[in-house]
């Protein structure tokens, strides 16, 4: 069984922790809002199903908005010939979504044994997560 979750809109990277003058750390508001959105969509998607409790693999694809460029370059970007090798960093894009799904789609993020993260351009920005049990093999 695979779970596919689509989060519409521009993917939001995990923000660095901020600190108060008293030294307390907190997560930036933009990150908190995005994680709350992802958690809500994940809860709806699971609709009462138990979270994965086995080794899993997760594939994350961040579809970024195409920047202003010529019609030819835009077509090439949408076809995958031009890749978004720009900020935000791919690991921060994955981290925000993965943290939000912890305890909802999977019991604990320690269960993630394989992780593939990609950035691509798309006409409609979004973030897609595909979660499935990890196949266990002798060599793999």
C-alpha positions as CSV (number, residue, x, y, z in Angstrom):
1,X,0.0,0.0,0.0
2,X,1.3,3.4,-0.9
3,X,0.2,6.8,0.4
4,X,0.5,9.8,-1.9
5,X,0.1,13.2,-0.4
6,X,0.0,16.4,-2.5
7,X,0.5,19.7,-0.8
8,X,-0.6,22.5,-3.2
9,X,1.2,25.8,-3.4
10,X,4.9,26.8,-3.3
11,X,6.8,24.3,-1.1
12,X,8.1,26.0,2.1
13,X,11.5,25.0,3.4
14,X,12.1,24.3,7.1
15,X,13.3,27.6,8.6
16,X,16.2,27.8,11.0
17,X,15.3,28.0,14.6
18,X,15.1,31.6,16.0
19,X,16.0,32.6,19.5
20,X,14.4,35.0,22.0
21,X,16.5,37.4,24.0
22,X,16.1,35.0,26.9
23,X,17.7,32.2,24.8
24,X,14.6,30.1,24.0
25,X,14.4,28.6,20.6
26,X,11.3,28.7,18.4
27,X,10.3,27.7,14.9
28,X,9.6,30.6,12.5
29,X,5.9,31.3,11.9
30,X,6.0,30.6,8.1
31,X,7.4,27.1,8.8
32,X,4.8,26.5,11.6
33,X,1.9,27.4,9.2
34,X,3.2,25.1,6.5
35,X,3.8,22.2,8.8
36,X,0.2,22.7,10.2
37,X,-1.1,22.6,6.6
38,X,0.8,19.5,5.8
39,X,-0.2,17.8,9.0
40,X,-3.9,18.6,8.3
41,X,-3.7,17.2,4.8
42,X,-1.9,14.1,6.0
43,X,-4.5,13.5,8.7
44,X,-7.3,13.8,6.1
45,X,-5.4,11.5,3.7
46,X,-4.9,8.8,6.4
47,X,-8.6,9.1,7.4
48,X,-8.4,6.9,10.4
49,X,-5.8,4.5,9.0
50,X,-3.0,3.6,11.4
51,X,0.4,5.1,10.6
52,X,3.0,2.9,9.0
53,X,4.9,0.9,11.7
54,X,7.4,-0.8,9.4
55,X,10.5,0.2,7.5
56,X,9.4,2.7,4.8
57,X,10.7,4.6,1.8
58,X,9.7,8.1,1.1
59,X,9.9,10.0,-2.2
60,X,9.6,13.8,-2.0
61,X,9.2,15.9,-5.1
62,X,9.2,19.7,-4.8
63,X,7.6,21.2,-7.9
64,X,8.9,24.8,-8.0
65,X,7.3,27.7,-9.9
66,X,9.1,28.4,-13.2
67,X,11.0,31.8,-13.1
68,X,10.6,34.4,-15.8
69,X,12.3,33.2,-18.9
70,X,11.7,32.8,-22.6
71,X,8.9,30.6,-23.9
72,X,11.5,28.1,-25.2
73,X,13.3,27.9,-21.9
74,X,10.0,27.7,-19.9
75,X,9.0,24.7,-22.1
76,X,12.4,23.1,-21.5
77,X,12.1,23.7,-17.7
78,X,8.6,22.1,-17.7
79,X,9.9,19.2,-19.7
80,X,12.7,18.6,-17.1
81,X,15.6,19.7,-19.3
82,X,16.3,22.7,-17.0
83,X,16.4,21.9,-13.2
84,X,15.9,24.4,-10.3
85,X,19.4,24.4,-8.9
86,X,18.6,27.4,-6.8
87,X,17.4,28.2,-3.3
88,X,15.6,26.9,-1.3
89,X,17.8,24.0,-0.4
90,X,16.4,20.6,-1.1
91,X,17.0,19.2,2.3
92,X,15.1,22.0,4.0
93,X,12.1,21.5,1.6
94,X,12.0,17.8,2.6
95,X,12.5,18.4,6.3
96,X,9.4,20.7,6.7
97,X,7.1,18.1,5.1
98,X,8.7,15.1,6.8
99,X,8.5,16.6,10.3
100,X,4.8,17.4,9.8
101,X,4.0,13.8,8.8
102,X,5.7,12.3,11.8
103,X,3.1,10.4,13.9
104,X,0.5,10.8,11.2
105,X,1.6,8.9,8.1
106,X,4.4,7.0,9.9
107,X,4.7,6.2,13.7
108,X,8.3,7.6,13.9
109,X,10.6,9.1,11.3
110,X,13.2,6.5,12.4
111,X,11.2,4.1,10.2
112,X,12.4,6.0,7.1
113,X,15.1,3.7,5.6
114,X,15.1,5.2,2.1
115,X,14.6,8.8,1.1
116,X,14.6,10.3,-2.4
117,X,14.2,14.1,-2.8
118,X,13.9,15.9,-6.1
119,X,13.2,19.5,-7.2
120,X,11.6,20.1,-10.5
121,X,9.8,23.0,-12.3
122,X,6.1,22.9,-12.8
123,X,3.3,25.2,-14.0
124,X,1.5,24.5,-10.6
125,X,3.9,24.6,-7.7
126,X,3.3,21.8,-5.1
127,X,5.1,19.2,-3.0
128,X,4.3,15.5,-3.4
129,X,5.2,12.8,-0.9
130,X,4.9,9.1,-1.8
131,X,5.3,6.7,1.2
132,X,5.4,2.9,0.9
133,X,6.8,0.0,2.8
134,X,10.5,-0.6,2.1
135,X,11.3,-3.9,0.4
136,X,13.8,-5.8,2.4
137,X,16.4,-7.7,0.3
138,X,19.6,-9.4,1.1
139,X,21.5,-7.0,-1.2
140,X,20.1,-3.6,-1.5
